[in-house]
Amino acid sequence: MDNQFSTNSDVIFETNIQEPKKYQVVLLNDDYTTKEFVVEILTNIFYIDISEAVILMEKVHSKGQAVVGVYPYDIANTKATLAIQLARKNGFPLQCQLQEE
């Protein structure tokens, strides 16, 4: 049995790495979720500073929705799910949507 290994240095591996698709997390307005709770969600789940969170909360309230973050799918889905779960736990019907960028 011959244990020789070929060491051909002419082999070229080509990799095509693509950036993952990004998704917008869109917070939707409703008539029951308090403004204070929306700010809490924005600061604690999306890590938005308080002044920006207040601006985004007002945008959600006045325009009916606002993009609160852009992430790869897994992160966007996790943050949206956490926001909805926390809202339900606190008795609010808050909704989030994911939109591909």
TORKOL-4160 file (C-alpha; in steps of 0.2 Angstrom, whole numbers, padded with zeros to 4 digits, m for minus):
101
<pt num="1" X="0000" Y="0000" Z="0000"/>
<pt num="2" X="0007" Y="0017" Z="m0005"/>
<pt num="3" X="0004" Y="0031" Z="0007"/>
<pt num="4" X="0010" Y="0045" Z="m0004"/>
<pt num="5" X="m0001" Y="0061" Z="m0004"/>
<pt num="6" X="m0001" Y="0073" Z="m0018"/>
<pt num="7" X="0002" Y="0091" Z="m0014"/>
<pt num="8" X="m0004" Y="0100" Z="m0029"/>
<pt num="9" X="m0003" Y="0119" Z="m0026"/>
<pt num="10" X="m0013" Y="0123" Z="m0041"/>
<pt num="11" X="m0029" Y="0120" Z="m0033"/>
<pt num="12" X="m0039" Y="0136" Z="m0031"/>
<pt num="13" X="m0054" Y="0138" Z="m0020"/>
<pt num="14" X="m0066" Y="0152" Z="m0024"/>
<pt num="15" X="m0078" Y="0158" Z="m0011"/>
<pt num="16" X="m0092" Y="0169" Z="m0014"/>
<pt num="17" X="m0098" Y="0177" Z="0002"/>
<pt num="18" X="m0113" Y="0187" Z="0002"/>
<pt num="19" X="m0120" Y="0199" Z="0015"/>
<pt num="20" X="m0136" Y="0193" Z="0023"/>
<pt num="21" X="m0152" Y="0201" Z="0018"/>
<pt num="22" X="m0157" Y="0215" Z="0030"/>
<pt num="23" X="m0174" Y="0217" Z="0037"/>
<pt num="24" X="m0183" Y="0232" Z="0044"/>
<pt num="25" X="m0192" Y="0230" Z="0060"/>
<pt num="26" X="m0208" Y="0241" Z="0059"/>
<pt num="27" X="m0217" Y="0246" Z="0074"/>
<pt num="28" X="m0236" Y="0249" Z="0071"/>
<pt num="29" X="m0247" Y="0261" Z="0081"/>
<pt num="30" X="m0263" Y="0255" Z="0090"/>
<pt num="31" X="m0275" Y="0264" Z="0102"/>
<pt num="32" X="m0270" Y="0255" Z="0118"/>
<pt num="33" X="m0251" Y="0253" Z="0119"/>
<pt num="34" X="m0245" Y="0268" Z="0130"/>
<pt num="35" X="m0232" Y="0280" Z="0123"/>
<pt num="36" X="m0221" Y="0276" Z="0139"/>
<pt num="37" X="m0221" Y="0258" Z="0135"/>
<pt num="38" X="m0216" Y="0260" Z="0117"/>
<pt num="39" X="m0201" Y="0271" Z="0123"/>
<pt num="40" X="m0197" Y="0257" Z="0135"/>
<pt num="41" X="m0197" Y="0244" Z="0121"/>
<pt num="42" X="m0186" Y="0255" Z="0110"/>
<pt num="43" X="m0173" Y="0258" Z="0124"/>
<pt num="44" X="m0173" Y="0240" Z="0131"/>
<pt num="45" X="m0175" Y="0229" Z="0116"/>
<pt num="46" X="m0168" Y="0240" Z="0102"/>
<pt num="47" X="m0155" Y="0249" Z="0112"/>
<pt num="48" X="m0161" Y="0266" Z="0106"/>
<pt num="49" X="m0156" Y="0281" Z="0117"/>
<pt num="50" X="m0170" Y="0289" Z="0126"/>
<pt num="51" X="m0171" Y="0305" Z="0115"/>
<pt num="52" X="m0171" Y="0295" Z="0099"/>
<pt num="53" X="m0184" Y="0283" Z="0106"/>
<pt num="54" X="m0196" Y="0298" Z="0110"/>
<pt num="55" X="m0194" Y="0304" Z="0092"/>
<pt num="56" X="m0198" Y="0287" Z="0085"/>
<pt num="57" X="m0212" Y="0284" Z="0097"/>
<pt num="58" X="m0220" Y="0301" Z="0091"/>
<pt num="59" X="m0217" Y="0295" Z="0073"/>
<pt num="60" X="m0226" Y="0279" Z="0076"/>
<pt num="61" X="m0240" Y="0288" Z="0085"/>
<pt num="62" X="m0242" Y="0302" Z="0071"/>
<pt num="63" X="m0238" Y="0292" Z="0055"/>
<pt num="64" X="m0245" Y="0275" Z="0061"/>
<pt num="65" X="m0228" Y="0266" Z="0060"/>
<pt num="66" X="m0210" Y="0268" Z="0060"/>
<pt num="67" X="m0194" Y="0258" Z="0056"/>
<pt num="68" X="m0185" Y="0255" Z="0073"/>
<pt num="69" X="m0171" Y="0245" Z="0067"/>
<pt num="70" X="m0163" Y="0236" Z="0052"/>
<pt num="71" X="m0155" Y="0219" Z="0055"/>
<pt num="72" X="m0151" Y="0202" Z="0047"/>
<pt num="73" X="m0167" Y="0191" Z="0048"/>
<pt num="74" X="m0163" Y="0181" Z="0064"/>
<pt num="75" X="m0159" Y="0197" Z="0074"/>
<pt num="76" X="m0174" Y="0207" Z="0067"/>
<pt num="77" X="m0186" Y="0192" Z="0071"/>
<pt num="78" X="m0179" Y="0190" Z="0088"/>
<pt num="79" X="m0181" Y="0208" Z="0093"/>
<pt num="80" X="m0199" Y="0209" Z="0085"/>
<pt num="81" X="m0204" Y="0193" Z="0095"/>
<pt num="82" X="m0197" Y="0200" Z="0111"/>
<pt num="83" X="m0206" Y="0216" Z="0109"/>
<pt num="84" X="m0222" Y="0207" Z="0106"/>
<pt num="85" X="m0220" Y="0195" Z="0120"/>
<pt num="86" X="m0216" Y="0209" Z="0132"/>
<pt num="87" X="m0231" Y="0219" Z="0126"/>
<pt num="88" X="m0243" Y="0204" Z="0129"/>
<pt num="89" X="m0235" Y="0201" Z="0146"/>
<pt num="90" X="m0240" Y="0219" Z="0150"/>
<pt num="91" X="m0257" Y="0218" Z="0142"/>
<pt num="92" X="m0254" Y="0228" Z="0126"/>
<pt num="93" X="m0258" Y="0223" Z="0108"/>
<pt num="94" X="m0242" Y="0231" Z="0101"/>
<pt num="95" X="m0237" Y="0224" Z="0083"/>
<pt num="96" X="m0221" Y="0223" Z="0074"/>
<pt num="97" X="m0218" Y="0219" Z="0056"/>
<pt num="98" X="m0203" Y="0213" Z="0046"/>
<pt num="99" X="m0200" Y="0220" Z="0029"/>
<pt num="100" X="m0185" Y="0215" Z="0018"/>
<pt num="101" X="m0174" Y="0230" Z="0013"/>
